[in-house]
Amino acid sequence: MRYVLFIKESCPYCVEAKKLLEEKEQDLKIVSFEPDQENILTEIKNAYDWPTVPMIFQIDDEKKINFIGGYSDLTALDI
């Protein structure tokens, strides 16, 4: 299982999501958006009808991508 996190470095929930996955020794990829990339992040959030970051995706062994949600959705998973 692999995780992809779309984050902003200034977001405390993003920091906690990254920390949780690292503590659980999960394979993860971080995509960090800078302030000048806000328009790109907004398009991604609109595509998933998701208002905030982090946006957390799970990729299984068959390369199927599952949108998990945010930090509280991640903590609800049994990782």
Phi, psi and omega per residue, in radians:
M1 nan 2.424 3.098
R2 -2.245 2.599 3.126
Y3 -2.095 2.469 3.043
V4 -2.132 2.209 -3.123
L5 -2.011 2.194 2.979
F6 -1.679 2.079 -3.004
I7 -2.393 2.942 2.862
K8 -2.084 2.356 -3.101
E9 -1.078 -0.457 -3.108
S10 -1.453 -0.047 -3.072
C11 -1.577 2.070 -3.131
P12 -1.116 -0.571 3.108
Y13 -1.229 -0.566 3.071
C14 -1.136 -0.778 3.128
V15 -1.070 -0.753 -3.134
E16 -1.174 -0.683 3.115
A17 -1.105 -0.793 3.111
K18 -1.069 -0.784 3.138
K19 -1.066 -0.787 -3.133
L20 -1.044 -0.817 -3.123
L21 -1.184 -0.618 3.079
E22 -1.174 -0.724 3.108
E23 -1.098 -0.590 3.120
K24 -1.476 0.061 3.112
E25 0.966 0.762 3.113
Q26 -1.558 2.594 3.049
D27 -1.268 2.127 -3.120
L28 -2.484 2.689 3.066
K29 -2.162 2.253 3.141
I30 -1.821 2.233 3.019
V31 -1.993 1.843 -3.059
S32 -1.747 2.205 -3.129
F33 -1.700 2.302 3.086
E34 -1.529 2.819 -3.133
P35 -0.962 -0.583 -3.131
D36 -1.362 -0.009 3.107
Q37 -1.881 0.276 -3.077
E38 -1.011 -0.631 -3.132
N39 -1.131 -0.639 3.106
I40 -1.183 -0.809 3.122
L41 -1.066 -0.696 3.116
T42 -1.069 -0.710 3.103
E43 -1.098 -0.728 3.122
I44 -1.149 -0.783 3.123
K45 -1.081 -0.710 3.111
N46 -1.129 -0.654 -3.132
A47 -1.088 -0.562 -3.132
Y48 -1.803 0.100 -3.108
D49 0.892 0.842 -3.072
W50 -2.192 2.149 -2.979
P51 -1.495 -0.240 -2.961
T52 -2.309 3.027 2.924
V53 -1.982 2.689 0.086
P54 -1.329 2.752 2.935
M55 -1.972 2.101 -3.009
I56 -2.009 2.236 3.130
F57 -2.078 2.547 3.110
Q58 -2.056 2.297 3.122
I59 -2.030 2.108 -3.108
D60 -1.503 -3.130 -3.077
D61 -1.133 -0.365 3.107
E62 -1.631 0.185 3.121
K63 1.218 0.358 3.068
K64 -1.406 2.255 -3.106
I65 -1.720 2.242 3.135
N66 -2.144 2.140 3.074
F67 -1.379 2.049 -3.119
I68 -1.444 -0.815 -3.074
G69 2.262 -2.365 -3.120
G70 -1.879 -2.829 -3.062
Y71 -1.049 -0.816 -3.114
S72 -1.138 -0.562 3.076
D73 -1.195 -0.643 3.083
L74 -1.121 -0.760 -3.120
T75 -1.171 -0.392 3.122
A76 -1.343 -0.291 3.117
L77 -1.346 2.637 3.047
D78 -1.655 1.544 -3.084
I79 -1.590 nan nan
